[in-house]
Amino acid sequence: MPDAPAMPAGAGLGLRRSLMGALQAADPAAVDFFEVAPENWIGVGGRLKRQFHQVVADRPLLFHGLSLDIGGPDPLDRELITRIGALMRELKVPVYSEHLSFCGAGGHLYDLLPIPFTQEAVDWVAGRVRQVQDMLGAPLVLENASYYAQPWQDMSEVEFIAAVASESGCELLLDVNNVYVNSINHGYDPRDFIASLPLDRVRYLHVAGHYDEAPDLKVDTHGADVIDPVWALLADTYALTGPLPTLLERDFNFPPLGQLLAQVDRIRQLQVAAQSAGEALRA
């Protein structure tokens, strides 16, 4: 079998269709890798496909799915998984990540909803993860999700994530903004939360902006700039994990591309600082 594609390093950007024109004219060195939702590109052809291939031709690409429904009660969509696997091989994509949540029950719900933090849910999710991994021939990477109400909780959020990872063998996508949002909404220390995760399972990171509904209610929107407390939490995370690959997510309300690229560069600056700090400690 051919070697698996290498995981990218550095600072990446979520590739949205409305950004592609501007990115074609931008300096390729400004973004180290891109991430897309594979569902949005399966079966796409014509001019849009050609433009997509031009943008991603010289940089690594990761997949971050929206509709796997890993925690839901409906049967897994095996056709979707097969098509994602085929597109991964075609585009030489090293990672397929998804959300540790559910989005279907008798049909697609078009939202990412929280899974009960119970051992029964751990067993259910882990079994479905193993099915996906068997089909892909690679670990599934699961993202800690933002949520606003919890249907049932026999264990903490961090215990639930760790148990799913342990039972399934999956890897983790650590979304630093989601940790910050949940820490405000549910009243815990975000640094303690991150330190308690099985950090050896973390493959890469996300960072994003959110909406302040109230002082004690933050909504994960991906429609605003990253705020200073989240940048600080990202720096603290690097102190624990090292400068793992990190992606800036922005889904709407786009500023000029230069402003987005400045945030990508801020990720890179924090990574360089973390790398230097780590080398100083080892010296």
C-alpha positions as CSV (number, residue, x, y, z in Angstrom):
1,M,0.0,0.0,0.0
2,P,1.2,3.5,-0.7
3,D,2.3,5.6,2.2
4,A,-0.4,7.8,3.8
5,P,-0.2,11.5,3.0
6,A,1.8,13.6,5.4
7,M,0.1,15.8,8.0
8,P,0.7,19.5,7.3
9,A,2.4,21.8,9.7
10,G,1.9,25.5,10.4
11,A,-1.2,27.7,10.2
12,G,-4.2,27.0,7.9
13,L,-7.5,28.5,6.8
14,G,-10.9,27.1,6.2
15,L,-11.5,27.3,2.5
16,R,-14.9,28.7,1.6
17,R,-16.2,29.2,-1.9
18,S,-16.5,33.0,-1.4
19,L,-12.8,33.2,-0.6
20,M,-11.5,31.3,-3.6
21,G,-11.2,34.2,-6.0
22,A,-9.2,36.3,-3.6
23,L,-7.0,33.3,-2.6
24,Q,-6.1,32.7,-6.2
25,A,-4.4,36.1,-6.2
26,A,-2.9,35.8,-2.7
27,D,0.7,34.8,-1.8
28,P,0.6,31.0,-1.5
29,A,3.0,31.3,1.5
30,A,0.4,33.1,3.5
31,V,-1.5,29.9,4.2
32,D,0.2,26.6,5.0
33,F,-2.9,24.3,4.4
34,F,-6.6,24.4,3.8
35,E,-9.6,22.6,5.3
36,V,-12.9,21.9,3.5
37,A,-16.1,20.1,4.2
38,P,-15.9,17.1,1.8
39,E,-19.7,17.0,1.4
40,N,-19.5,20.4,-0.3
41,W,-17.1,19.0,-3.0
42,I,-18.3,15.5,-3.7
43,G,-19.5,15.5,-7.3
44,V,-18.7,19.1,-8.0
45,G,-17.5,19.7,-11.6
46,G,-17.0,22.3,-14.2
47,R,-15.5,25.8,-13.5
48,L,-15.9,25.5,-9.7
49,K,-14.0,22.2,-9.6
50,R,-11.2,23.7,-11.8
51,Q,-11.0,26.8,-9.5
52,F,-10.9,24.6,-6.4
53,H,-8.0,22.5,-7.8
54,Q,-6.1,25.6,-8.7
55,V,-6.4,27.0,-5.1
56,V,-5.4,23.7,-3.4
57,A,-2.9,22.4,-5.9
58,D,0.2,23.5,-4.1
59,R,-0.9,23.2,-0.4
60,P,-2.1,20.3,1.8
61,L,-5.8,19.8,2.3
62,L,-7.7,18.4,5.3
63,F,-11.4,17.3,5.5
64,H,-13.7,18.5,8.2
65,G,-17.1,16.9,7.8
66,L,-20.6,18.2,8.7
67,S,-23.0,15.3,8.4
68,L,-21.4,12.0,9.6
69,D,-23.8,12.1,12.6
70,I,-21.4,10.0,14.7
71,G,-23.6,10.1,17.8
72,G,-27.0,9.8,16.2
73,P,-29.5,6.9,16.3
74,D,-29.8,6.5,12.6
75,P,-27.6,4.0,10.7
76,L,-24.4,5.4,9.4
77,D,-24.4,6.7,5.9
78,R,-22.0,4.1,4.4
79,E,-22.3,5.6,0.9
80,L,-21.2,9.0,2.2
81,I,-18.3,7.5,4.0
82,T,-17.2,5.5,0.9
83,R,-17.4,8.7,-1.2
84,I,-15.4,10.7,1.3
85,G,-12.8,8.0,1.4
86,A,-12.5,8.0,-2.4
87,L,-12.1,11.8,-2.4
88,M,-9.5,11.6,0.3
89,R,-7.5,9.2,-1.9
90,E,-8.0,11.4,-5.0
91,L,-6.8,14.6,-3.3
92,K,-4.2,12.9,-1.1
93,V,-5.9,14.1,2.1
94,P,-4.4,12.8,5.3
95,V,-7.2,13.5,7.8
96,Y,-11.0,13.3,7.9
97,S,-12.3,15.0,11.0
98,E,-15.9,15.3,12.3
99,H,-17.8,16.6,15.3
100,L,-18.4,14.7,18.5
101,S,-22.1,15.3,18.3
102,F,-25.2,14.2,16.4
103,C,-27.2,15.8,13.6
104,G,-29.8,13.3,12.6
105,A,-32.8,11.3,14.0
106,G,-35.2,10.1,11.4
107,G,-33.7,12.6,9.0
108,H,-31.0,15.3,8.9
109,L,-31.6,18.0,11.6
110,Y,-29.2,20.6,10.1
111,D,-27.6,21.3,13.5
112,L,-24.9,19.8,15.7
113,L,-26.5,18.6,18.9
114,P,-24.9,17.4,22.1
115,I,-24.6,13.7,23.0
116,P,-25.5,12.6,26.6
117,F,-22.3,12.2,28.7
118,T,-23.0,8.6,29.6
119,Q,-21.2,5.3,29.4
120,E,-24.0,4.0,27.1
121,A,-23.3,6.9,24.7
122,V,-19.6,6.2,24.9
123,D,-20.2,2.6,23.8
124,W,-22.6,3.6,21.0
125,V,-20.3,6.3,19.6
126,A,-17.1,4.2,19.9
127,G,-18.8,1.4,18.0
128,R,-19.8,3.7,15.2
129,V,-16.3,5.3,15.1
130,R,-14.7,1.8,14.7
131,Q,-17.0,1.2,11.7
132,V,-16.0,4.4,10.0
133,Q,-12.3,3.7,10.7
134,D,-12.6,0.2,9.3
135,M,-14.1,1.7,6.1
136,L,-11.5,4.4,5.7
137,G,-8.5,2.4,6.9
138,A,-7.4,5.3,9.0
139,P,-8.3,6.9,12.4
140,L,-11.3,9.2,12.5
141,V,-10.5,12.6,14.1
142,L,-13.3,13.9,16.4
143,E,-13.7,17.6,17.4
144,N,-14.9,18.7,20.9
145,A,-18.2,20.4,20.2
146,S,-19.8,23.5,21.5
147,Y,-23.2,23.0,23.2
148,Y,-25.7,25.1,25.1
149,A,-27.7,22.5,27.0
150,Q,-26.8,19.0,28.1
151,P,-29.5,16.3,27.8
152,W,-27.9,14.0,30.5
153,Q,-24.6,13.8,32.3
154,D,-23.2,10.9,34.3
155,M,-19.6,12.1,33.6
156,S,-17.9,15.3,32.8
157,E,-17.4,16.6,29.2
158,V,-13.7,15.9,29.4
159,E,-14.2,12.4,30.8
160,F,-16.7,11.7,27.9
161,I,-14.2,12.8,25.2
162,A,-11.4,10.8,26.8
163,A,-13.6,7.7,27.1
164,V,-14.7,7.9,23.4
165,A,-11.1,8.2,22.3
166,S,-9.9,5.4,24.5
167,E,-12.7,2.9,23.5
168,S,-12.6,3.8,19.8
169,G,-9.0,4.5,19.0
170,C,-10.0,7.8,17.4
171,E,-7.8,10.9,17.3
172,L,-8.9,14.4,18.4
173,L,-9.3,17.8,16.8
174,L,-9.1,20.3,19.7
175,D,-11.2,23.3,19.0
176,V,-9.8,26.0,21.4
177,N,-12.7,28.4,20.8
178,N,-15.2,25.7,21.6
179,V,-13.4,25.0,24.9
180,Y,-13.6,28.8,25.7
181,V,-17.3,29.1,24.7
182,N,-18.2,26.0,26.8
183,S,-16.2,27.2,29.7
184,I,-18.2,30.4,29.9
185,N,-21.5,28.8,29.2
186,H,-21.0,25.9,31.6
187,G,-18.7,27.3,34.2
188,Y,-15.4,25.6,34.1
189,D,-11.7,26.5,33.8
190,P,-10.7,26.1,30.1
191,R,-7.0,25.6,30.9
192,D,-7.8,22.8,33.3
193,F,-10.1,21.3,30.7
194,I,-7.5,21.2,28.0
195,A,-4.8,19.9,30.4
196,S,-7.2,17.0,31.3
197,L,-7.7,15.8,27.8
198,P,-5.6,12.9,26.3
199,L,-3.4,15.4,24.5
200,D,-1.3,12.6,22.9
201,R,-4.4,11.9,20.7
202,V,-4.7,15.5,19.5
203,R,-3.9,15.7,15.7
204,Y,-4.5,19.4,15.1
205,L,-6.3,22.5,16.4
206,H,-9.1,24.9,15.5
207,V,-9.4,28.5,16.5
208,A,-12.3,30.8,15.6
209,G,-14.5,33.7,16.7
210,H,-17.8,33.7,18.4
211,Y,-20.8,35.9,19.3
212,D,-21.4,37.4,22.8
213,E,-25.1,36.9,23.5
214,A,-24.5,37.9,27.1
215,P,-21.7,37.9,29.7
216,D,-22.5,34.3,30.5
217,L,-23.6,33.1,27.1
218,K,-21.3,32.8,24.1
219,V,-22.5,31.4,20.8
220,D,-20.0,29.6,18.5
221,T,-20.6,31.3,15.1
222,H,-17.3,31.3,13.2
223,G,-18.5,34.8,12.1
224,A,-16.2,37.1,14.0
225,D,-12.5,37.7,14.7
226,V,-10.7,35.6,17.3
227,I,-10.7,37.5,20.7
228,D,-7.7,38.0,22.9
229,P,-8.7,35.4,25.6
230,V,-9.0,32.7,22.9
231,W,-5.5,33.7,21.5
232,A,-4.2,33.4,25.1
233,L,-5.8,30.0,25.5
234,L,-4.2,28.9,22.2
235,A,-0.8,30.0,23.5
236,D,-1.4,28.1,26.7
237,T,-2.4,25.0,24.7
238,Y,0.8,25.1,22.7
239,A,2.7,25.1,26.0
240,L,1.1,21.7,26.6
241,T,1.0,20.2,23.1
242,G,3.7,22.0,21.2
243,P,2.9,24.0,18.1
244,L,0.5,21.6,16.5
245,P,-1.1,22.5,13.1
246,T,-3.8,25.0,13.7
247,L,-6.6,26.2,11.5
248,L,-8.5,29.5,11.5
249,E,-12.3,28.9,10.9
250,R,-14.4,31.7,9.4
251,D,-17.8,30.8,7.8
252,F,-19.5,34.1,7.1
253,N,-19.2,37.9,7.7
254,F,-15.9,37.8,5.9
255,P,-13.5,40.7,6.3
256,P,-11.0,41.6,3.5
257,L,-8.7,38.7,2.9
258,G,-5.8,40.6,4.3
259,Q,-7.4,40.7,7.7
260,L,-8.0,36.9,7.7
261,L,-4.5,36.3,6.6
262,A,-3.3,38.5,9.5
263,Q,-5.0,36.2,11.9
264,V,-3.5,33.2,10.2
265,D,-0.1,34.8,10.6
266,R,-0.9,35.4,14.3
267,I,-1.3,31.7,14.7
268,R,2.1,31.2,13.1
269,Q,3.7,33.8,15.4
270,L,2.3,31.9,18.5
271,Q,3.6,28.6,17.0
272,V,7.1,30.1,16.6
273,A,7.1,31.4,20.1
274,A,6.0,28.0,21.5
275,Q,8.7,26.3,19.4
276,S,11.3,28.7,20.8
277,A,10.1,28.2,24.4
278,G,10.2,24.4,24.0
279,E,13.7,24.5,22.6
280,A,14.9,26.7,25.5
281,L,13.5,24.3,28.0
282,R,15.3,21.4,26.3
283,A,18.6,23.2,26.1
